[in-house]
Amino acid sequence: MAFMSVPEPVKLKTKSFLEVKRRAVSVSNAGPVTAGRLSADQTLPLVIEPAVERVELGGWAAQHHDFIDDRLREHGAMLFRGFQVEGLEGLEQFITSVSGSLLEYNDGSSPRTKVSGNIYTSTDHPPEHRIFLHNENSYSYSWPLKIFFSCVLPPLQGGETPIADVRRVLKSIDPRIRERFERKQVMYVRNFGDGLGLSWPAVFQTTSKAAVSEFCRLSNISVEWRDDNHLRTRQVRPAIVKHPLTGELIWFNHAAFFHVSTLEPAIRDALLSEFREEDLPFNTYYGDGSPIEPAVLDEVREAYRQHTVTFPWQKDDVLMLDNMLTAHGRASFTGERKIVVGMSELFDRLSHALES
């Protein structure tokens, strides 16, 4: 039952590498690579491919750190295709060369398995379910600025990692709705201990209730221990923030992702037949605790759909995202699929004022 937080399937409005001829962009001083994008009106992902054979990704990236940083800030997503990755060790070398040490997956909401160091499976949710778009840990007090996905084994069918530019998502949302979220913010309510989703020891990486309470105090999370095994947390976070490097306003939250109305209908109905709304594993409200209107959530989900881009995975693809500029999700799939993920550059609200 750990998959109960998986959102409902949606029909993605997407562009595919098979449908659109890529448009070249300048790559002066970037070494033996070519760069392009899906189409003239799609700014992400920027596709980087070697112009010669046998280019090792980590070694190339170490020599072109500034190029990667500049392009990632502009596009929000970069797809490295056709490079030699050299397995998980090579992936870790690439990440550390462009972004420093890898982070542990803490305060998470998706089941993941550690495969090497701080490289994890992208998610362990069942393959038949899609995962709605979101920015990693945007509900939390801290999050990775960069997130990396690497294709070890592409699935037989489906299993794409859809992405969306949340700068564009924000601009597509009605200004009156944006103003409401700016003013009220978002409240995240989580319940642990009913056998659904991750347990609180798994999320907080400890079996100590005192340690959990201290972490929550420092992270501005209210804690309600309903008994020894049942924990309810509430946290209020901004819905719209400024990117710390570009200064751009971005839609950065889990308001739609965690809301009960985004669940697949069968799962939603089963949960609501068993639990009161306040006891659901996840749910979201406005920051004052009032419900978010269904029409508002529909518009937010539609804004994501309008700007969703997807592509089929190829073996050894590496997708690098600015986690604040670009949301990601997962399509359902058939056949074996192995996409691994690494995260870097921890950023926290306490040290930076990001509110819009």
N, C-alpha and C positions, 0 to 999 in steps of 0.2 A: 504493500500500500504506500510505499515511499514516493510513488509517482503522482500523488494526488494534487501536487502543486503545479502540474504541467498544464499550460494554457491550451485553449481549443485550437483546432486546425483552422487556418485561414488561407484564402486564396491569395498568393503573393503576386503583386504587380512587379514583375522583374524584367531585367535584361540579362541575356545569356551570351557567353563568348561565341556560341554557335549562331546567334542571331545578329550580332552587331560587329562590324569591322572596327578593330581598335584604332584609336587616334593617337599618333605619335606625339611625344612631348620632348622638350629639350633635356638632354642628359649630359651636357658638357661637364668635364672634370669628374665624371662618375665611373670612369673605367670602362671595361669591355661589356657594357650592358645596353639594352634598349628599354625604353619605357613607353607605355601607352595606357589608354583607358577604354572602357567599354564603348563609349560614344561621346560626342562633343558635349552633350548636356549632362553627363554623369561624371562627377568629380571623384568618385571612388568606385572600386579601389584603383590606385595607380599600380599598373602591372609592370614589374621589373623582371627582365629575362636576360640571361647571358648572351652576348653576341658571338661567343666562341664556346667550344666544348670544354667540359670539365673545369668549371669555375666553382670553387668551394665557397659556400655562402658565408660562413663565419669569417674566413680570411678576407674575402672581398669587403664585407661589411665593416670590418675593423679599419679598413683604409678609407672608408667613405661615410664616416659617422655623421658629418655635417650635412651631407647630401640627404641621408636618410631622415635626419631630424627635420630639415627644412621641408621636405616633401610630405612627411607624415603630418606636420602641422598644417600644411595646405590642404591635403586631401583627406586626412583622417584615417585612411586605410591604405596599406600597401600589400600587394600580393607578389611574393617572390616565387617564380616558377621556372623550372628547368635547371636550377642550381644543384650542386651536390651538397646534401645536408649532412651526410655522415651520421645518421641515426640520432638517438636521443642525446648522445654526448655532443654531437655537432650542433644540435639545436640549442643546447645549453650554452655552448661557446658563442653562437650567434647572438643569443639574448644578452649574455653578459658583455659582449663586445659593443653592443649598441645601447644598452640600457642598465647595466650594472647587475647586482645580485638578484637572483630570483626570490620571490616571496612565498611564504607558506600561505595556504588557503585557509583563512580564518574568518569567523563571523559569516559563514556562507549560507546559502539556501539550496544548493544543488548537490546531490550525492556525487562524489568524485573519488577516484582511487589513485593513490600516489603510485607512479610507475618508475620514477627515477629522480632522486634528489627532490627538487620542488617542481618537477614536471608531473602533471596529473592527467587522467582521462578528462576529456572536455565535459562530459556528464555521463552518469550511469542511468539516466532515465530510459524507460523502455523505448525501443526503436519506433513503435507505432504512433508515438505521440510527438507532436510538434512543440517547440518551446518558443514562446513569444519573444519579441525583441526587447532588449534591456541593456543597460550599462552596468558592468560588473560592480556589485557592492554600492550602487548609488544610494541605497537606503542607509548605509552604514556611516560611522563617524570617520572612517578612513577607507581608501580604495586604491587599487593599482592605477597609475596613470597609463601604463601600457599593458596590453595583453596580446599573447602570441598563440596562434593555432597552427598545428603542423599535421599534415596528412600522412600517417604511417601506412594506412590501408584504406583506399576509397571504397565506399559501399557499392553494391551491385546497382542500386537504383535509389535516387533521392539522397537524403542526408546532407544537403547543402547547409552552409552556415550563412543565412541571410544577414545582411548588414544594412544600416541606415544612418545617414548623416543627421544627427539630432539638432544641428543648426537649422537645417531645412524643416525638420519635424516641428520645431518651435514656431517657425514662420507660418506653417500651415494651420496652426491652431487658432481659432477665433480669438481676437484680442481681448474680448470680454472674459473668455475662459482663462486666458493667460493671466490676466489681472487678478482673477479670483484665486488662482493657485499662488501667485506672487504674494498675495495678502494673507491667505489662510495657510499655505504650505501643505504638507502631506503628513498624515499620521500612519505609521506602520504598526499593526498589531500582530504579534506572533504568539502562538501557543505551542508549547513543547510537552510531550509526555503521553500522548494518546496513541502512539504507534504509527502516526502519519508524519511523513517528512523526516527531517533529521532530528535526532535527539539533542537536548541541550548540552550534554557532554561532547557530542560530535561537533556541534557548532562552536562552542567556546573552548574546546580542546583542554578540558579539565573536568574532574569529577567533584571539585570543591564548590559548594554553593557560595561560600564566602568569596572565592576568587571570581565567580561569575558576577556576584553583586558588586564587587569592586570594579571590575571591568565595565559594567553597565553604568556605575556612578561616574566613572571617568569619561564615558562615551555619551553621557546625557541620555541614558535609557532608563525609563522607569521599570521597576521589577516588582512582580507580584508572585510570590511562591504560594501556589494554591495547596500544595503538600510537598513531600520530599521529592516526588517525581514530576510534578506538574508545575510548569513555569509559564507565566504570561509576561510579555514585554511590550512596552509602547515607546515609540520614539517619533519625534516630530522633526522633519527635515525640510529644507527648501525644495521646491519643485523646479525652479529655474535658477541657474547660477552662471557666473562668468568663468570662462576658461582661464586658468592661471597664467597661461603664456600668451594667448592671442587676445584675451579680453572680450571675446565674443560671448554673447548670451547663448545658452544651450538648455535644452530640455533634458534634465538629468535627474531621473527619479524612477521608482518602481510603481508608480501610482496605478497604472493599468495592469502591469505584469502580476502584481500580487492581489489584485481585486478579484473577488469571487466570481464576478460576471465574466472574467476572461477565461475561466476554466471550461474545458469541454463540457457540453450540456449533461452528459450521463454522469460525469464525475461530480459536477456541481450539484445535481439533484441528489446524488447519493450522500454527499457531505451534508447538505442542508436538511436531509431527512434524519440524520444522525446527530448533528450538532446544532446548537444555537449559533447565530452569526458571530457572537462575541467569542465563541470557543473554536472557531475555525483555525486551522494551522497558520494561515496567512489571511490578512485582509487589509484594505486601506480605506482611509477616511480623509476628509479635510483635517488640517491641523487642530481645529477646535473640536474634533470628534464628530462633526456632522457628516452625514452620508454624502458621497460624491454621486451626483445625478447620473442616471443611466445614459442620457443623451450626451453628457460631457464625456463619459468613458468611451462611448461610440465614436465621438469625434477624435479623441486622442488615438484610439486604435486605428482609425482611418488615416490619420496623419502619418503614422508609422508605415502603413501599407503603401501609401502614395510614394514613399521614398525608399522602399525596400529594393535592394539589388541582390541578386544571387548568381552563383556560378557553380558548375560541377567541380568537385575536388579531383585533383590529379595527385598521384603519389609524389611525395616530397614537396608539395606546395607548402609554403609558410605564409600565413596571413598575419600581418602586424597591424594592430589597431591602436590609435589613441583612444583609450577607454572612455574619455570624456566627450570626444567629438563623435564617436561612432558606436551605435548600439549593435548587438548581435543576437542571434537566436539559433534555432536548429530545426530543419525540416525532418519529417519522418523518413524512414528508409527501410530497405530490405537488404538482406545479406549482411555479412560481417563488416563492421566499420570501426576504424581506430583513428580518431582524431585526438591529439594530445594538446595540452594547454600549459603555458607558463605565464607568470605575471611578474611585473617589476615596477619599481619607483613608487613606493608607498607615499600617499598624500593624505593629509588629515585636515579636517575643518578647523581644529583648534589653532593651527599655525597659520592659517590663511583665511582671509575674509573673501568669500566667493559669492555672497548673496548678490542678486541682481540690483 
